[in-house]
Amino acid sequence: MPKEFSRSSRVAEQIQRELAELIQLELKDPRVGLITLTGVDLTADYAHAKVFYTTLADAAARKEIEAGLRRASGFLRRELGRRIRIHTLPELHFVHDASVERGDRLSRLIDEAVQSDQKKQD
């Protein structure tokens, strides 16, 4: 089992690297602006890959990015097939990763609490 896990994680990492490069250099859709791929989860049979991404865009722009990624998924999958040699090329499913936004919000809340405490002490 550990051997399969390590192979699967290596394939997922390679897919993430290749997709990031393809999106940055090859994708011409203006809706897909600055995004960062944060991870790839592969099913055991490699048939499906959840590709997690994050962006600092607002909710409306995020819907446009999602639509652009969905539209480009066939192109990205085809190009991925030219770069990666695996038996089954996964179908790509893009999922917004809100963890960066949550982390940013929590960080701001902590900063506000610290400032509030400092004002009370002064």
LUMMAR-668733 format. One line per field, with one value per atom (N, C-alpha, C): atom name; residue in one letter; x, y, z. Coordinates in nm, 4 decimals. Layout:
BEGIN
atom <- [CA,...]
rest <- [a,...]
east <- [X,...]
north <- [Y,...]
up <- [Z,...]
This chain:
BEGIN
atom <- [N,CA,C,N,CA,C,N,CA,C,N,CA,C,N,CA,C,N,CA,C,N,CA,C,N,CA,C,N,CA,C,N,CA,C,N,CA,C,N,CA,C,N,CA,C,N,CA,C,N,CA,C,N,CA,C,N,CA,C,N,CA,C,N,CA,C,N,CA,C,N,CA,C,N,CA,C,N,CA,C,N,CA,C,N,CA,C,N,CA,C,N,CA,C,N,CA,C,N,CA,C,N,CA,C,N,CA,C,N,CA,C,N,CA,C,N,CA,C,N,CA,C,N,CA,C,N,CA,C,N,CA,C,N,CA,C,N,CA,C,N,CA,C,N,CA,C,N,CA,C,N,CA,C,N,CA,C,N,CA,C,N,CA,C,N,CA,C,N,CA,C,N,CA,C,N,CA,C,N,CA,C,N,CA,C,N,CA,C,N,CA,C,N,CA,C,N,CA,C,N,CA,C,N,CA,C,N,CA,C,N,CA,C,N,CA,C,N,CA,C,N,CA,C,N,CA,C,N,CA,C,N,CA,C,N,CA,C,N,CA,C,N,CA,C,N,CA,C,N,CA,C,N,CA,C,N,CA,C,N,CA,C,N,CA,C,N,CA,C,N,CA,C,N,CA,C,N,CA,C,N,CA,C,N,CA,C,N,CA,C,N,CA,C,N,CA,C,N,CA,C,N,CA,C,N,CA,C,N,CA,C,N,CA,C,N,CA,C,N,CA,C,N,CA,C,N,CA,C,N,CA,C,N,CA,C,N,CA,C,N,CA,C,N,CA,C,N,CA,C,N,CA,C,N,CA,C,N,CA,C,N,CA,C,N,CA,C,N,CA,C,N,CA,C,N,CA,C,N,CA,C,N,CA,C,N,CA,C,N,CA,C,N,CA,C,N,CA,C,N,CA,C,N,CA,C,N,CA,C,N,CA,C,N,CA,C,N,CA,C,N,CA,C,N,CA,C]
rest <- [m,m,m,p,p,p,k,k,k,e,e,e,f,f,f,s,s,s,r,r,r,s,s,s,s,s,s,r,r,r,v,v,v,a,a,a,e,e,e,q,q,q,i,i,i,q,q,q,r,r,r,e,e,e,l,l,l,a,a,a,e,e,e,l,l,l,i,i,i,q,q,q,l,l,l,e,e,e,l,l,l,k,k,k,d,d,d,p,p,p,r,r,r,v,v,v,g,g,g,l,l,l,i,i,i,t,t,t,l,l,l,t,t,t,g,g,g,v,v,v,d,d,d,l,l,l,t,t,t,a,a,a,d,d,d,y,y,y,a,a,a,h,h,h,a,a,a,k,k,k,v,v,v,f,f,f,y,y,y,t,t,t,t,t,t,l,l,l,a,a,a,d,d,d,a,a,a,a,a,a,a,a,a,r,r,r,k,k,k,e,e,e,i,i,i,e,e,e,a,a,a,g,g,g,l,l,l,r,r,r,r,r,r,a,a,a,s,s,s,g,g,g,f,f,f,l,l,l,r,r,r,r,r,r,e,e,e,l,l,l,g,g,g,r,r,r,r,r,r,i,i,i,r,r,r,i,i,i,h,h,h,t,t,t,l,l,l,p,p,p,e,e,e,l,l,l,h,h,h,f,f,f,v,v,v,h,h,h,d,d,d,a,a,a,s,s,s,v,v,v,e,e,e,r,r,r,g,g,g,d,d,d,r,r,r,l,l,l,s,s,s,r,r,r,l,l,l,i,i,i,d,d,d,e,e,e,a,a,a,v,v,v,q,q,q,s,s,s,d,d,d,q,q,q,k,k,k,k,k,k,q,q,q,d,d,d]
east <- [0.0816,0.0000,0.0856,0.1881,0.2687,0.3308,0.3697,0.4290,0.3288,0.2048,0.0994,0.0724,0.0702,0.0469,0.1548,0.2799,0.3872,0.3832,0.3497,0.3366,0.2216,0.1100,-0.0066,0.0237,0.0930,0.1247,0.2253,0.3198,0.4141,0.3415,0.2479,0.1705,0.0871,0.0246,-0.0557,0.0305,0.1495,0.2401,0.2817,0.3090,0.3474,0.2320,0.1114,-0.0065,-0.0213,-0.0031,-0.0141,0.0892,0.2138,0.3196,0.2889,0.2515,0.2252,0.1046,-0.0012,-0.1202,-0.0901,-0.0126,0.0229,0.0965,0.1878,0.2621,0.1705,0.0854,-0.0069,-0.1009,-0.1549,-0.2479,-0.1760,-0.0544,0.0200,0.0655,0.1140,0.1781,0.0924,0.0016,-0.0699,-0.2158,-0.2776,-0.4207,-0.4451,-0.5275,-0.5514,-0.6824,-0.7583,-0.8875,-0.8668,-0.9166,-0.8955,-0.9673,-1.0670,-1.1385,-1.0505,-0.9582,-0.8706,-0.7494,-0.7620,-0.6546,-0.5505,-0.5113,-0.4086,-0.4689,-0.4354,-0.4781,-0.3544,-0.3648,-0.2587,-0.3173,-0.2538,-0.2979,-0.2413,-0.3300,-0.2863,-0.2763,-0.3306,-0.3213,-0.4011,-0.3711,-0.4426,-0.4709,-0.5974,-0.6367,-0.6772,-0.6087,-0.6389,-0.7198,-0.8153,-0.8818,-0.7826,-0.8087,-0.7156,-0.6909,-0.7925,-0.7774,-0.7304,-0.6995,-0.6525,-0.7560,-0.8824,-0.9854,-1.0275,-1.0162,-1.0595,-0.9540,-0.9390,-0.8473,-0.9192,-0.9253,-0.9750,-0.8552,-0.8661,-0.7579,-0.8012,-0.7354,-0.7716,-0.6934,-0.7657,-0.7008,-0.7494,-0.6718,-0.7098,-0.6845,-0.7570,-0.7417,-0.7800,-0.7303,-0.7664,-0.8814,-0.9386,-1.0496,-1.1762,-1.2696,-1.3962,-1.4865,-1.6024,-1.6917,-1.7382,-1.7676,-1.8146,-1.7042,-1.5840,-1.4710,-1.4384,-1.4593,-1.4329,-1.5245,-1.6505,-1.7433,-1.6948,-1.6410,-1.5860,-1.4626,-1.3781,-1.2590,-1.3009,-1.3994,-1.4494,-1.5033,-1.5796,-1.6342,-1.5212,-1.4210,-1.3064,-1.2299,-1.2099,-1.1388,-1.2191,-1.3511,-1.4363,-1.4291,-1.4344,-1.4291,-1.2935,-1.1882,-1.0526,-1.0116,-1.0929,-1.0506,-1.0150,-1.0875,-1.0549,-0.9187,-0.8933,-0.7634,-0.6516,-0.6734,-0.5710,-0.5443,-0.6493,-0.6332,-0.5547,-0.5868,-0.5169,-0.3685,-0.3407,-0.2012,-0.1272,-0.1984,-0.1406,-0.1007,-0.1842,-0.1552,-0.0292,0.0051,0.1282,0.2518,0.2320,0.3454,0.3687,0.2614,0.2709,0.2313,0.3131,0.2847,0.2290,0.0958,0.0310,-0.0797,-0.1128,-0.2095,-0.3461,-0.3976,-0.5275,-0.5066,-0.5495,-0.5402,-0.6663,-0.6527,-0.7711,-0.8566,-0.9852,-1.0764,-1.0532,-1.0439,-1.0088,-1.1337,-1.1363,-1.2453,-1.1824,-1.2105,-1.1512,-1.2387,-1.1744,-1.2445,-1.1754,-1.2548,-1.1969,-1.1563,-1.0361,-0.9817,-0.9895,-1.0804,-1.1028,-1.0102,-0.9194,-0.8356,-0.7475,-0.7006,-0.6161,-0.6977,-0.8209,-0.9066,-0.9412,-0.9694,-0.9999,-0.8793,-0.7626,-0.6404,-0.6149,-0.6383,-0.6200,-0.7179,-0.8436,-0.9450,-0.9086,-0.8661,-0.8272,-0.7076,-0.6142,-0.4962,-0.5357,-0.6281,-0.6750,-0.7482,-0.8305,-0.9019,-0.8045,-0.7011,-0.5989,-0.5289,-0.4919,-0.4272,-0.5175,-0.6480,-0.7425,-0.7534,-0.7564,-0.7659,-0.6415,-0.5247,-0.3988,-0.3983,-0.4395,-0.4440,-0.5428,-0.6562,-0.7571,-0.7017,-0.6308,-0.5695,-0.4647,-0.3867,-0.2816,-0.3439,-0.4552,-0.5222,-0.5774,-0.6285,-0.6823,-0.5721,-0.4512,-0.3391,-0.2812,-0.2967,-0.2384,-0.3156]
north <- [-0.1211,0.0000,0.1271,0.1389,0.2611,0.2897,0.1855,0.2050,0.2715,0.2236,0.2813,0.4259,0.4518,0.5878,0.6819,0.6413,0.7295,0.7514,0.6472,0.6650,0.7591,0.7393,0.8230,0.9688,0.9907,1.1281,1.1909,1.1112,1.1644,1.2031,1.1200,1.1503,1.2766,1.2875,1.4058,1.5322,1.5240,1.6393,1.6768,1.5757,1.6032,1.6670,1.6173,1.6758,1.8220,1.8490,1.9863,2.0777,2.0319,2.1133,2.1407,2.0350,2.0499,2.1392,2.1217,2.2056,2.3516,2.3763,2.5145,2.5804,2.5073,2.5612,2.5816,2.4847,2.4968,2.6157,2.6321,2.7434,2.8764,2.8834,3.0088,3.0434,2.9434,2.9725,2.9443,2.8483,2.8047,2.8474,2.8659,2.8950,3.0397,3.0596,3.1941,3.2558,3.1840,3.2331,3.3490,3.4691,3.5846,3.5730,3.4840,3.4678,3.4038,3.3214,3.2522,3.3414,3.4246,3.5176,3.4518,3.5240,3.4738,3.3749,3.2490,3.1471,3.0696,3.0072,2.9219,2.7846,2.6822,2.5460,2.5042,2.4585,2.4248,2.2753,2.1946,2.0512,1.9740,1.8454,1.7552,1.6267,1.5864,1.4582,1.3650,1.2513,1.1515,1.0371,0.9856,0.8637,0.7492,0.6377,0.5247,0.4717,0.4799,0.4297,0.5374,0.6558,0.7702,0.8213,0.7828,0.8242,0.9694,1.0184,1.1548,1.2242,1.3530,1.4344,1.5610,1.5836,1.7110,1.8039,1.9142,2.0115,2.1321,2.1533,2.2629,2.3881,2.5006,2.6273,2.7366,2.8408,2.9566,3.0821,3.1858,3.3143,3.4233,3.5412,3.6534,3.7338,3.6841,3.7524,3.7437,3.8352,3.8325,3.7208,3.7047,3.5926,3.5946,3.7113,3.7206,3.6772,3.7258,3.6883,3.5402,3.4880,3.3469,3.2579,3.3007,3.2250,3.2240,3.3352,3.3441,3.2540,3.2545,3.1697,3.0229,2.9882,2.8503,2.8095,2.8986,2.8699,2.8536,2.9391,2.9301,2.7999,2.7593,2.6340,2.5139,2.5185,2.4091,2.3974,2.5123,2.5137,2.4650,2.4961,2.4603,2.3201,2.2511,2.1221,2.0194,2.0179,1.9242,1.9537,2.0816,2.1225,2.0883,2.1209,2.0946,1.9454,1.8658,1.7200,1.6662,1.7141,1.6701,1.7069,1.8302,1.8743,1.7982,1.7690,1.6903,1.5520,1.4956,1.3645,1.3642,1.4785,1.4885,1.4999,1.5437,1.5672,1.4541,1.3847,1.2810,1.1476,1.0479,0.9137,0.8269,0.8227,0.7314,0.6590,0.5419,0.4552,0.5224,0.5786,0.6449,0.7926,0.8749,1.0190,1.0651,1.1278,1.1607,1.2720,1.2621,1.3713,1.4771,1.6035,1.7108,1.7781,1.7946,1.8637,1.9742,2.0986,2.2121,2.2513,2.2672,2.2980,2.4174,2.5196,2.6365,2.6005,2.6378,2.6126,2.7433,2.7492,2.8729,2.8867,2.7949,2.7975,2.9221,2.9719,3.0921,3.2124,3.2248,3.3361,3.3257,3.2038,3.1848,3.2219,3.1791,3.2116,3.3607,3.4283,3.5726,3.6428,3.5978,3.6576,3.6370,3.5149,3.4872,3.5721,3.5887,3.6696,3.8145,3.8672,4.0047,4.0168,3.9154,3.9173,3.9153,3.8367,3.8308,3.9655,4.0249,4.1568,4.2611,4.2579,4.3526,4.3314,4.2050,4.1751,4.2236,4.2037,4.2490,4.4009,4.4701,4.6171,4.6662,4.5978,4.6350,4.6189,4.5079,4.4861,4.5913,4.6308,4.7294,4.8658,4.8988,5.0272,5.0275,4.9135,4.9034,4.9197,4.8716,4.8796,5.0202,5.0964,5.2321,5.3315]
up <- [0.0000,0.0000,0.0000,0.0848,0.0844,-0.0520,-0.1254,-0.2562,-0.3514,-0.3495,-0.4333,-0.3939,-0.2629,-0.2165,-0.2685,-0.2609,-0.3041,-0.4557,-0.5312,-0.6755,-0.7072,-0.6402,-0.6615,-0.6266,-0.5156,-0.4772,-0.5732,-0.6237,-0.7228,-0.8512,-0.8954,-1.0163,-0.9937,-0.8759,-0.8440,-0.8454,-0.7886,-0.7889,-0.9303,-1.0128,-1.1508,-1.2273,-1.2050,-1.2699,-1.2277,-1.0986,-1.0489,-1.1148,-1.1223,-1.1846,-1.3314,-1.4043,-1.5479,-1.5730,-1.4954,-1.5131,-1.4831,-1.3778,-1.3436,-1.4602,-1.5195,-1.6335,-1.7544,-1.7817,-1.8947,-1.8777,-1.7577,-1.7333,-1.7488,-1.6979,-1.7029,-1.8452,-1.9191,-2.0477,-2.1707,-2.1629,-2.2823,-2.2869,-2.1722,-2.1689,-2.2073,-2.3087,-2.3611,-2.3127,-2.2297,-2.1831,-2.0858,-2.1191,-2.0313,-1.8966,-1.8883,-1.7615,-1.6551,-1.6994,-1.6052,-1.5807,-1.4789,-1.4462,-1.3598,-1.2591,-1.1693,-1.0700,-1.0885,-0.9942,-0.9505,-0.8363,-0.7860,-0.7600,-0.8131,-0.7868,-0.6519,-0.5639,-0.4281,-0.4033,-0.4936,-0.4742,-0.5768,-0.5863,-0.6762,-0.5994,-0.5988,-0.5396,-0.6522,-0.6617,-0.7647,-0.7054,-0.7833,-0.7406,-0.7575,-0.6916,-0.6931,-0.8343,-0.9199,-1.0568,-1.1548,-1.1036,-1.1833,-1.2833,-1.2670,-1.3624,-1.3421,-1.2184,-1.1874,-1.1022,-1.1275,-1.0474,-1.0051,-0.8744,-0.8237,-0.8192,-0.8896,-0.8946,-0.8121,-0.6996,-0.6106,-0.6489,-0.6548,-0.6900,-0.5969,-0.5891,-0.5101,-0.5930,-0.5592,-0.6255,-0.5269,-0.5498,-0.4641,-0.5237,-0.6327,-0.6986,-0.6132,-0.6390,-0.5657,-0.6186,-0.5543,-0.5863,-0.7319,-0.7856,-0.9247,-1.0213,-0.9986,-1.0848,-1.0676,-0.9474,-0.9218,-1.0064,-1.0244,-1.1099,-1.2548,-1.2998,-1.4358,-1.4501,-1.3499,-1.3509,-1.3568,-1.2743,-1.2717,-1.4087,-1.4724,-1.6050,-1.7072,-1.6978,-1.7887,-1.7713,-1.6476,-1.6208,-1.6699,-1.6469,-1.6939,-1.8462,-1.9127,-2.0595,-2.1103,-2.0388,-2.0816,-2.0391,-1.9609,-1.9046,-2.0118,-2.1225,-2.2309,-2.2920,-2.3199,-2.3735,-2.2752,-2.1472,-2.0460,-2.0325,-2.0374,-2.0262,-2.1458,-2.2650,-2.3863,-2.3794,-2.3395,-2.3291,-2.2185,-2.1115,-2.0034,-2.0544,-2.1403,-2.1993,-2.2831,-2.3402,-2.4200,-2.3329,-2.2083,-2.1183,-2.0192,-1.9807,-1.8784,-1.9398,-1.9166,-1.9685,-1.8569,-1.8473,-1.7536,-1.8290,-1.7805,-1.8494,-1.8640,-1.7563,-1.7586,-1.7300,-1.8227,-1.8043,-1.7316,-1.6156,-1.5361,-1.5967,-1.5708,-1.6024,-1.4960,-1.5370,-1.4449,-1.3887,-1.2573,-1.1888,-1.1054,-1.1413,-1.0698,-0.9513,-0.8345,-0.7105,-0.6447,-0.6132,-0.5470,-0.4048,-0.3669,-0.2334,-0.1549,-0.0606,0.0150,0.1359,0.1561,0.2759,0.2835,0.1694,0.1711,0.2171,0.1633,0.2054,0.3531,0.4006,0.5432,0.6281,0.5860,0.6590,0.6632,0.5503,0.5437,0.6377,0.6371,0.7240,0.8710,0.9067,1.0452,1.0864,0.9966,1.0260,1.0544,0.9738,0.9966,1.1296,1.1621,1.2901,1.4075,1.3971,1.5032,1.5161,1.4014,1.4048,1.4704,1.4367,1.4965,1.6468,1.6896,1.8329,1.9063,1.8472,1.9086,1.9190,1.8136,1.8161,1.9221,1.9307,2.0303,2.1717,2.1969,2.3279,2.3602,2.2592,2.2803,2.3142,2.2492,2.2779,2.4191,2.4652,2.6006,2.7046,2.6729,2.7660,2.7718,2.6639,2.6582,2.7377]
